[in-house]
Amino acid sequence: MTNARSYADYVVTVSAFGIAVIDEKQWAEWQATLPAARPVELPNSLNYAIAVAIEAGDFGGAAQLINQCDEYHQDCWTMYTTEGEYLPAGGLWWNQLDWMNGTRSDATPLAVAHVLEKDGDLPPGWEGNPVLPQPTAAPTQSAPEFISVESKHFIGSGAKAWLVSGRIPGHDDDTAYLVLADDEDTAQNTFKNVMFDNAELTMEHRKVLIERFDSDCYVIQSDLLN
C-alpha cells in the first residue's frame, strides 16, 4: 500500500485491527490541516495501520493500535508521537509534531512505519544513514530554566504538579491544564472532569462518545513537572 490519504484505505486498514474509525467529514477536516502526503511502499501491517491512522488525524485510533504492538515497537511509536521526544531513525531525529507543523516534511508516520518494517531502512529518496532505531533518550538538551507558578494557577489538589493536555473526541483543538495531584491517574481524572464540565457533557453525552470513539476524553500528554 502506498497512500494513507484515501478514506476508504484508512477505513479498511484500521478497522481490520478492530478499531472504530472516524467519520469521513472529520477525516476530510484533518486533511485540510495536515502536510501533503508522501507515498511510501509498504505491505499491510500493524505499523502501516498506525501510520494510516495518524495521517488520517485519528490519533485516538493510532494510540489503540500502538497498544497492540510488541514492547519494542510501542516504545518507538511512543517516542515519535510524544511531544518533547524523538525517534532516532536513519541517523535522523523524527517527531510527529515536526511533521504536523511542517518543519520536517520527511518525518512522516509512513516513513516511520517503513523504518520499523524494513529493519531501519529509510524509504527511497529519504536522506540519512540506515540504522535500526533503538528506543533511547532524546538528544542532550541544555538545562531548562525553572520558574515558580502560584498554586492558584493549578486545578486539583495534591503534592505533585502535572501538565496534562488532551481534547474531547470530535473537537479540533487540544486543551492543557496545570494539575496538582498525588499521582498520574488522579491528575488525568482531574483534567477529564474539568474538560467534561467545560464542555457541559452529561453522562449520556459521554456514553455516546465512548460508543463512537472508545473514549470520552483523549489525554495526549501527561507529564510530571519538577
C-alpha positions in Angstrom: 0.0 0.0 0.0 1.3 3.5 -0.8 -1.2 6.2 0.2 -2.7 6.9 3.6 -4.8 9.8 2.3 -7.7 7.7 1.0 -10.6 7.5 3.4 -11.5 4.1 2.0 -7.9 2.8 2.6 -8.0 4.3 6.1 -11.3 2.5 7.0 -10.2 -0.9 5.6 -6.7 -0.7 7.1 -7.6 0.5 10.6 -10.9 -1.5 11.1 -9.0 -4.7 10.2 -7.4 -4.4 13.7 -10.8 -3.9 15.5 -10.5 -0.1 15.8 -13.6 2.1 15.3 -12.9 4.7 12.6 -13.7 8.4 12.5 -16.3 9.6 10.0 -15.4 10.9 6.6 -16.2 14.5 7.5 -13.8 14.5 10.4 -11.2 12.8 8.2 -11.6 15.4 5.5 -11.2 18.3 8.0 -7.9 16.8 9.2 -6.7 16.6 5.6 -7.0 20.3 5.2 -4.6 20.9 8.1 -2.0 18.1 7.7 1.1 18.2 5.4 0.8 16.8 1.9 1.2 13.0 1.6 4.5 11.4 0.6 3.8 7.9 -0.8 5.7 5.0 0.7 5.6 1.4 -0.5 4.5 -0.8 2.4 2.7 -4.0 3.0 -0.4 -4.1 5.2 0.8 -4.5 8.8 0.1 -3.1 12.2 2.9 -0.5 11.7 1.3 0.6 8.4 -2.1 0.8 10.1 -0.7 3.1 12.8 0.8 5.4 10.2 -2.5 5.4 8.3 -4.4 6.4 11.4 -2.1 9.2 12.3 -2.1 10.5 8.7 -5.9 10.4 8.9 -5.9 12.5 12.0 -7.3 9.6 14.0 -4.9 9.9 17.0 -7.1 8.0 19.3 -7.2 5.1 16.9 -3.5 5.3 16.5 -3.0 5.1 20.3 -5.2 2.0 20.4 -3.2 0.4 17.6 0.1 1.3 19.3 -1.1 -0.6 22.4 -1.4 -3.7 20.2 2.3 -3.6 19.2 5.1 -5.5 20.9 7.1 -3.6 23.5 9.8 -2.5 21.2 7.5 -1.0 18.6 5.4 0.5 21.3 8.5 2.3 22.5 9.4 3.5 19.0 5.9 4.9 18.2 5.6 6.5 21.7 8.8 8.3 21.2 7.7 9.6 17.8 4.2 10.7 19.0 5.2 12.2 22.3 5.9 15.9 22.5 9.5 16.6 23.5 10.8 13.1 22.5 12.3 12.0 19.2 12.7 8.7 17.4 16.2 8.1 16.0 15.8 6.7 12.5 18.3 6.5 9.7 20.7 8.9 11.5 17.8 11.4 11.9 15.6 12.5 14.8 11.9 12.3 14.0 8.9 13.7 15.8 5.2 13.7 14.9 4.8 17.4 15.8 7.7 18.4 13.5 5.9 16.7 10.7 2.5 18.2 11.5 3.7 21.7 11.7 5.7 21.4 8.5 9.2 21.8 9.9 10.2 18.3 8.9 8.4 17.1 5.8 10.3 13.8 5.8 9.3 12.9 9.4 6.0 11.3 8.2 4.2 8.4 10.0 4.5 6.3 6.8 8.3 6.8 6.8 8.5 5.7 10.5 6.4 2.6 9.6 8.9 1.9 6.7 11.9 2.1 9.1 10.2 -0.3 11.5 9.1 -2.7 8.8 12.4 -2.7 6.9 15.0 -3.2 9.6 15.9 0.5 9.8 16.0 1.3 6.1 14.7 4.7 5.1 12.2 5.0 2.2 13.7 5.6 -1.2 14.5 9.3 -1.6 14.9 9.9 2.2 18.4 11.0 3.3 20.3 9.6 6.2 22.2 6.5 7.2 20.1 3.4 7.6 20.4 2.3 11.2 17.9 0.2 13.2 16.2 2.7 15.6 16.7 2.0 19.3 14.4 3.4 22.0 16.9 5.7 23.6 16.8 9.1 25.3 16.3 12.2 23.2 19.3 14.3 22.2 21.0 16.1 25.1 19.4 19.5 25.6 20.6 22.4 27.6 19.3 22.6 31.2 15.9 24.2 31.4 15.2 27.4 33.2 12.8 27.0 36.1 10.0 29.4 37.1 7.7 29.5 40.1 4.0 29.1 39.4 1.5 30.0 42.1 -1.0 27.3 43.2 -3.9 29.4 42.1 -3.0 28.7 38.5 -3.5 24.9 39.0 -6.6 22.8 39.1 -7.0 20.0 41.7 -5.0 19.4 44.8 -2.1 17.2 45.7 1.6 17.0 46.4 2.9 16.9 42.8 2.5 19.2 39.8 1.5 17.8 36.4 1.0 19.2 32.9 -1.9 17.4 31.3 -3.3 18.1 27.8 -6.0 16.5 25.6 -9.3 17.0 24.0 -12.9 15.8 23.8 -13.3 13.4 20.8 -14.6 15.4 17.8 -13.0 18.7 19.0 -10.3 20.1 16.9 -8.0 21.7 19.5 -6.1 20.3 22.5 -6.5 21.9 25.9 -3.8 21.9 28.6 -4.0 22.4 32.4 -1.6 22.6 35.2 -2.8 20.0 37.7 -2.0 19.3 41.3 -2.3 15.6 42.2 -0.6 12.9 44.2 -0.3 10.5 41.2 -0.8 10.5 37.4 -4.2 8.7 37.4 -5.6 11.3 39.7 -4.1 14.1 37.6 -5.7 12.7 34.5 -9.1 12.2 36.1 -9.0 15.7 37.5 -8.2 17.0 34.0 -11.0 15.0 32.4 -13.6 16.2 35.0 -12.7 19.8 34.2 -13.0 19.1 30.5 -16.4 17.5 31.0 -17.6 20.5 33.0 -16.3 23.0 30.4 -18.0 21.1 27.6 -21.2 20.7 29.6 -21.1 16.9 28.9 -23.8 14.8 30.6 -23.3 11.1 31.3 -25.4 10.4 28.3 -23.2 12.5 26.1 -20.2 10.7 27.5 -21.7 7.3 26.8 -22.3 8.3 23.1 -18.6 9.5 22.8 -17.4 6.2 24.3 -19.5 4.2 21.9 -18.3 6.2 18.9 -14.6 6.9 19.8 -13.9 4.4 22.5 -13.1 7.4 24.8 -15.0 10.4 26.3 -11.7 12.4 26.6 -8.3 11.8 25.0 -5.3 12.5 27.2 -2.5 13.5 24.8 0.2 14.5 27.3 0.6 13.8 31.0 4.0 15.0 32.4 5.2 15.3 35.9 6.7 18.7 36.5 9.8 19.3 38.6 
